Amino acid sequence: MSTSTATLMDGTALARRTVEETAARAAEITRRTGVTPCLATVLVGSDPASVTYVKMKQNRCAKAGIRSKHVELPASTTTEELVAAITALSQDPEVHGILLQHPVGPHIDERAAFEAIAPEKDVDGVTMASFAAMGFGLPGFVSCTPGGIMRLLDAYDVELRGKRAVVVGRSAILGKPAGLLLLGRDATVTYCHSRTEDLSSVVREADVLVAAVGKPNFIKGADIKPGAVVVDAGYNPGNIGDVDFASAAERASLITPVPGGVGPMTIAVLLAQTVEGAERQLGL
Ligand SMILES: Nc1nc2c(c(=O)[nH]1)N[C@@H](CN(C=O)c1ccc(C(=O)N[C@@H](CCC(=O)O)C(=O)O)cc1)CN2
């Protein structure tokens, strides 16, 4: 029998409030300028999960009064063709934010494609310029999932200063930036990855654990420090997180569910940053 003592960090509710605030800001932009903020979504191929995520983003945009412009390219698209399509969006004055759905096919140089996004339109926080700004603690757009994680931690008053934060995963759009944002808030950050020796012993030291490894139920409750804050950023097929929720919830003080935790915040941050980008580009 499960004896869960943890409080849930409700990403669905926080995302709803964030999207409502974003919708009010978008309406104000339209009222003052006659311009509707616009997010361009770029999808290469037809991976079912990516198709779903892009549709979710477009639906949320519609709810928030953000126009979406969709560019759909075949799986056979070359790096050069993708870079050309993104460059055109970067130069389009009607587009305020650009999202290239990750992952693209293995034959494409994804970094080159991301770098074709104009920094002022990088509302997904994926360019080197955005990453550098985040690393230096300068204003700019943050990678959306890590940005959503920070908003969740703040909404639940999680103290980060001086705490031991462990990030399991080192991807460019999730693990690495999550660690930098935690470091920027004075946490003592350790990254773990596939080559980490004795992962369990490192995870057991975490006051704040961010699981971003992409392996279903990879982290078990036995490795959670009693009272830890557990953030599950896993988005594995079937909506299964990286953390074994039932056993982890018995030891954590706060925990994000999957679904309903970090995922909804990813899109909420994307929308908020799109409106912020529109405000800046329109000189508001
Ligand atoms: N360019 C990007 N690509 C990808 C990103 C990203 O931030 N930028 N993140 C992930 C996938 N992702 C958005 O693209 C994403 C994943 C999950 C969710 C989400 O809300 N999940 C829900 C469940 C969804 C469902 O019911 O099917 C949840 O966790 O509650 C949103 C966005 C990879 N690619």
The ligand as a Gaussian input file, in Angstrom:
#p B3LYP/6-31G(d) Opt

LIG

0 1
 N       11.703000      22.987000     -29.613000
 C       11.340000      22.217000     -28.571000
 N       11.178000      20.918000     -28.736000
 C       10.839000      20.159000     -27.659000
 C       10.604000      20.726000     -26.401000
 C       10.793000      22.115000     -26.269000
 O       10.635000      22.701000     -25.160000
 N       11.156000      22.832000     -27.374000
 N       10.171000      19.940000     -25.342000
 C        9.834000      18.554000     -25.565000
 C        8.401000      18.203000     -25.818000
 N        7.408000      19.215000     -25.495000
 C        7.352000      20.329000     -26.250000
 O        7.781000      20.430000     -27.331000
 C        6.372000      18.945000     -24.558000
 C        6.301000      17.754000     -23.873000
 C        5.231000      17.507000     -23.004000
 C        4.260000      18.456000     -22.820000
 C        3.071000      18.235000     -21.948000
 O        2.346000      19.172000     -21.648000
 N        2.805000      17.017000     -21.539000
 C        1.629000      16.756000     -20.769000
 C        0.958000      15.511000     -21.283000
 C        0.565000      15.664000     -22.714000
 C       -0.513000      14.724000     -23.164000
 O       -1.526000      14.655000     -22.514000
 O       -0.297000      14.093000     -24.204000
 C        1.953000      16.638000     -19.294000
 O        3.103000      16.361000     -18.956000
 O        1.040000      16.848000     -18.516000
 C        4.352000      19.648000     -23.481000
 C        5.393000      19.889000     -24.338000
 C       10.574000      17.971000     -26.734000
 N       10.688000      18.830000     -27.829000

